[in-house]
Amino acid sequence: MIALLNSKDSNFNTEFEKILKRGAMDIENVEGRVKELLNAIKKQGQSAIIAQVAQFDNWNPTNFSDLKITQEQMQKAYEAIETPLKDSLQLAFERIYAFHSKQKPKTWLDFEENGNILGQKVTPMDRAGLYIPGGKAAYPSSLLMNAIPALVAGVKEIVVCTPTPHNEPNPLLLAAMHLCGIKEAYKIGGASAIGALAFGAQDSQGKGIQKVDVITGPGNIYVATAKKLVFGEVQIDMIAGPSEIGILNDGDARADYLAWDLLSQAEHDEMASSILITTSENLAKQVAQKIEEFLATLPRKEITAKSINERGAILIVQNIQEGIALMNQIAPEHLELLVKNPLEILSKIQHAGAIFIGENTPEPIGDYIAGPNHTLPTGGSARFFSPLSTEHFMKKSSIIAFSKKGITQMGQECGILAHTEGLDAHQNAVLARLNS
C-alpha cells in the first residue's frame, strides 16, 4: 500500500529525506562495468558491439550489418498499422513539431553607433544520436520527442539506437521512425549504444556508425552512467533516471483522477516515483484506497505495485503553502497542479520539468500529444536541467566585429586589463591597432 505521511508526524522529516534522495543512482556500482563496455567499443569497434548485443539482447548477430534497421522495414511497419493509430501518430507529430518550432533560436546581429557589430550565430549540430529505450517496453512516443526537435533544428544526420531483445523490433517504433524520416537506425541498446554513438564504429571500408555530436534520450542506470562518462566526447541532453510525478492538491479533487495519475507513472518502472501532496487527510485515504482498487486491473500490476509500495507516497500537509515548499524541494519531473487557483500557485513553483494545470490535464496527455517534450529532468535535477528542446540540437557562436573607431575608443582599457593579468602579448595585440 502507498505510504501515508503527515507533516505533523515526528518521523516526517526522515521519510521526506528519502523522497528527496529518490534520484540517487548507484552509479559507482555500475561505473566500472560501463567503463569496460565503453573501452571495448573504443578499442575493438564493431566486434565489441556485436558481442555485447549477443550478451545482453538474447540474439546472435553474425556481422554488423545484422544490427541495421532498414528504411524498408520502417516503411512496411508504417503501412501496416491501422488508420486510427496512424492518424494518432500524425497528430502527435504535428503538435510536437509546431511546439518545438516556436523554440528555435535565431541568429542575430547588433550594430553599435561606432560601427562595431556584435551578435550570435546559431547553427544546428551536424549529427545527432537518439537513444530510444526498449527493454521493459517500447516507446514510439520517445522517438517522436527526440527526433522532432532535431528535425526542427535542422540536424543533417540523425541516427537512432534502440535495444531489440530477441531481435524483434517493435513495429510501432519502426513506424514512428518512418514518420520522422529516419534514415539510419541500429538494434543496439544500453551502454553499448551510447558507446557506439559517442565513439563511432566503422570497418576498413568506412561502413558502420560515425560518431555523433550530441546524444539524447532516456534509459536505465547503465545508459545514464554511459552518458555521464562520454560527456565531453559528445554533448548530452541530461542524465535522467526513472520517471516520476508530483501532484499538488488543496483538498478539492476527484480521488479516482489522482489515483490514476499516480499509477500512470508507477507502471513505467519499479523505480518510478509517484508523490501526492494534499491538504486533505480524508482525500489522501480515498486515493490510497482507489490505488489498491485500480492496481488489480492493470496488466503491469507487479511493476506498478512495487513502484507504488516502495517509492510512492501521499503527504498530508497543514496548508497549501507548506505543500508548495515541499514540492519545490522535490523538484519533480512532472508536476500536476490540481488546485483552486492554479495560476496563482504557478508563480510560486520554482522547480519542475513540466507543469500540468487543472483536472483535465493528466500527465499522459503530455507524454503523447500535447506538444511539449516529454524528455524531462528527473530525481530533483529540474533544479538545473530543462526539458529536451530544439536548442539541445543547436550550438551558438559569438560574433564580434570592431571598427577602427570602436577599437580606438576601447583599446586602452582593454590593454590595461590584459596587462593587469600579466598577458603582455594580449595588450600589445590591441595597442598595435591603436598605433597604426
Residue pairs with C-beta under 8 A, 6 or more apart in sequence:
1 288
1 291
1 292
1 308
1 309
2 262
2 274
2 288
2 291
2 308
2 309
2 312
2 313
2 314
3 15
3 312
3 313
3 314
4 284
4 285
4 288
4 313
4 314
4 316
5 12
5 15
5 16
5 313
5 314
5 315
5 316
6 12
6 281
6 315
6 316
7 315
7 316
7 317
7 318
7 322
7 326
8 318
15 313
16 315
16 326
16 329
19 273
19 275
19 313
19 330
20 329
20 330
20 380
22 244
22 273
22 311
22 379
22 380
23 241
23 378
23 379
23 380
23 381
24 379
25 221
25 224
25 225
25 241
25 379
26 221
27 221
27 224
27 225
27 228
30 221
30 222
30 225
31 225
31 229
33 222
34 191
34 222
34 225
34 226
34 229
35 229
37 48
37 52
37 190
37 191
37 192
37 195
37 226
38 191
38 194
38 195
38 198
38 199
38 226
38 229
38 230
40 48
40 51
40 52
40 195
41 48
41 49
41 52
41 192
41 195
41 196
41 199
41 201
42 195
42 199
45 201
45 202
45 203
45 208
46 64
46 201
46 202
46 203
46 208
48 192
48 201
49 64
49 67
49 188
49 192
49 195
49 196
49 201
50 61
50 62
50 63
50 64
50 66
50 67
52 190
52 192
53 59
53 61
53 67
53 187
53 188
53 189
53 192
54 60
54 61
56 163
56 189
56 190
56 192
57 163
57 164
57 165
57 166
57 167
57 187
57 189
58 165
58 166
59 164
59 165
59 166
59 167
61 67
61 167
61 187
64 201
64 203
64 207
64 208
66 187
67 186
67 187
67 188
68 185
68 186
68 187
69 160
69 169
69 174
69 177
69 185
69 186
69 187
71 178
71 182
71 183
73 169
73 174
74 174
74 175
74 177
74 178
74 182
74 185
75 178
76 174
77 169
77 171
77 172
77 174
77 175
77 178
78 86
78 174
78 175
78 178
78 179
80 171
80 175
81 89
81 171
81 172
81 175
85 172
86 175
88 369
89 140
89 144
89 175
89 176
89 179
90 179
91 369
92 141
92 144
92 368
92 369
93 144
93 148
93 179
93 180
95 369
95 370
95 371
96 144
96 145
96 148
96 371
96 373
97 148
97 151
97 152
98 371
99 370
99 371
99 372
99 373
100 148
100 149
100 152
100 371
100 373
100 389
100 390
101 152
101 390
103 149
103 152
103 389
103 390
103 391
104 152
104 153
104 390
104 394
105 122
105 390
105 391
105 394
105 396
106 122
107 119
107 120
107 121
107 122
108 119
108 120
109 117
109 118
109 119
109 399
110 117
110 118
110 119
111 117
112 118
112 406
114 403
114 405
114 406
114 409
115 403
115 404
115 405
115 406
116 401
116 402
116 403
116 406
117 399
117 400
117 401
118 398
118 399
118 400
118 401
119 398
119 399
120 396
120 397
120 398
120 399
121 396
121 397
121 398
121 399
122 394
122 395
122 396
123 394
123 395
123 396
123 397
124 153
124 154
124 155
124 156
124 393
124 394
125 150
125 153
125 155
125 212
125 213
125 214
125 235
125 393
125 394
125 395
126 155
126 156
126 157
126 213
127 155
127 156
127 157
127 158
127 159
127 210
127 211
127 212
127 213
128 150
128 155
128 157
128 158
128 159
128 212
128 213
128 214
128 215
128 216
128 393
129 159
129 160
129 161
129 197
129 198
129 212
129 214
129 215
129 216
129 234
130 143
130 146
130 147
130 150
130 158
130 159
130 160
130 161
130 215
130 216
130 217
131 146
131 161
131 162
131 193
131 194
131 197
131 215
131 216
131 217
131 218
131 219
131 223
132 139
132 142
132 143
132 146
132 160
132 161
132 162
132 173
132 217
133 139
133 142
133 162
133 163
133 217
133 218
133 219
133 220
133 223
134 162
134 163
134 164
134 165
134 170
134 173
134 189
135 163
135 165
135 189
135 220
136 269
136 303
137 268
138 162
138 170
138 172
138 173
139 173
140 170
140 172
140 173
140 175
140 176
141 176
141 367
141 368
141 374
142 217
142 218
142 374
142 375
143 160
143 173
143 176
143 177
143 180
143 182
144 176
144 179
144 180
145 373
145 374
145 375
145 388
146 216
146 217
146 375
146 388
147 158
147 160
147 176
147 177
147 180
147 182
148 180
149 373
149 388
149 389
149 390
149 392
149 393
150 158
150 216
150 393
151 158
151 180
151 181
152 390
152 393
153 390
153 391
153 393
153 394
154 394
155 393
157 183
157 184
157 210
158 180
158 182
158 183
158 184
159 184
159 185
159 186
159 197
159 209
159 212
160 177
160 182
160 184
160 185
160 186
161 185
161 186
161 188
161 189
161 193
161 196
161 197
162 169
162 173
162 185
162 186
162 187
162 188
162 189
162 193
163 187
163 188
163 189
163 190
163 193
164 170
164 187
164 189
167 187
169 187
177 185
186 193
186 196
186 209
188 196
190 219
190 220
190 222
190 223
190 226
191 222
191 223
191 225
191 226
193 223
194 215
194 219
194 223
194 226
194 227
194 230
195 226
195 230
196 209
197 209
197 211
197 212
197 215
197 234
198 211
198 212
198 215
198 226
198 230
198 233
198 234
199 211
199 230
199 233
200 208
200 209
200 210
200 211
201 208
201 209
202 208
202 209
202 210
211 233
211 234
212 234
213 234
213 235
214 234
214 235
214 236
214 237
214 392
214 393
215 227
215 230
215 234
215 235
215 236
215 237
216 236
216 237
216 375
216 388
216 392
216 393
217 237
217 375
218 240
218 375
219 227
219 240
221 241
224 239
224 240
224 241
227 236
227 239
228 236
228 239
230 236
235 392
237 375
237 388
237 392
238 375
238 377
238 381
238 385
238 388
239 381
240 375
240 376
240 377
240 378
240 379
240 381
241 271
241 378
241 379
242 268
242 269
242 271
242 272
242 273
242 378
242 379
243 265
243 268
243 269
243 272
243 273
243 333
243 334
243 378
244 265
244 272
244 273
244 274
244 275
244 332
244 333
244 334
244 378
244 379
245 261
245 262
245 264
245 265
245 273
245 274
245 275
245 332
245 333
245 334
245 335
245 336
245 363
246 275
246 276
246 277
246 327
246 330
246 332
246 334
246 335
246 336
246 352
247 258
247 261
247 262
247 275
247 276
247 277
247 278
247 335
247 336
247 338
248 277
248 320
248 323
248 324
248 327
248 335
248 336
248 337
248 338
248 339
248 345
249 258
249 276
249 277
249 278
249 279
249 280
249 283
249 323
249 338
249 339
250 278
250 279
250 320
250 323
250 338
250 339
250 340
251 278
251 279
251 280
251 283
252 280
252 339
252 340
253 278
253 283
253 338
253 359
254 359
255 283
255 286
255 287
255 289
255 290
256 290
256 294
257 338
257 359
257 362
258 276
258 278
258 283
258 287
258 290
258 338
259 287
259 290
259 291
259 293
259 294
260 294
260 362
261 336
261 362
261 363
262 274
262 276
262 287
262 291
262 308
262 312
263 274
263 291
263 294
263 295
263 298
263 304
263 308
264 362
264 363
264 364
265 272
265 273
265 274
265 307
265 334
265 363
266 272
266 274
266 303
266 304
266 305
266 307
266 308
266 312
267 298
267 300
267 303
267 304
267 307
268 303
268 307
269 303
269 307
270 303
270 306
270 307
270 310
270 311
271 307
271 311
272 307
272 311
273 307
273 311
273 312
273 332
274 307
274 308
274 311
274 312
274 313
275 312
275 313
275 314
275 315
275 330
275 332
276 284
276 287
276 313
276 314
276 315
277 314
277 315
277 317
277 323
277 326
277 327
278 284
278 287
278 314
278 315
278 316
278 317
278 323
279 316
279 317
279 318
279 319
279 320
279 323
280 316
281 316
284 314
284 316
287 314
288 314
291 308
291 312
295 301
295 304
295 305
295 308
298 304
315 323
315 326
317 323
317 326
320 339
320 345
324 345
324 348
324 349
327 335
327 349
327 352
328 348
328 349
328 350
328 351
330 380
331 350
331 351
331 352
331 377
331 380
331 381
331 382
331 383
332 352
332 353
332 382
333 352
333 353
333 354
333 376
333 377
333 378
333 379
333 382
334 352
334 353
334 354
334 356
334 363
334 366
334 376
335 349
335 352
335 353
335 354
335 355
335 356
336 355
336 356
336 357
336 361
336 362
336 363
337 345
337 346
337 349
337 355
337 356
337 357
337 358
338 358
338 359
339 345
342 357
342 358
343 357
346 355
346 357
349 355
351 380
351 382
351 383
352 382
353 376
353 377
353 378
353 382
353 385
353 386
353 387
354 366
354 372
354 374
354 376
354 387
356 362
356 363
356 365
356 366
366 372
366 374
367 374
368 374
372 387
373 387
373 388
373 389
375 387
375 388
376 382
376 387
376 388
377 384
377 385
377 386
377 387
402 410
404 433
407 430
407 433
407 434
408 434
411 430
411 431
411 433
411 434
412 434
414 427
414 430
415 427
415 430
415 431
416 427
418 424
418 426
418 427
418 430
419 427
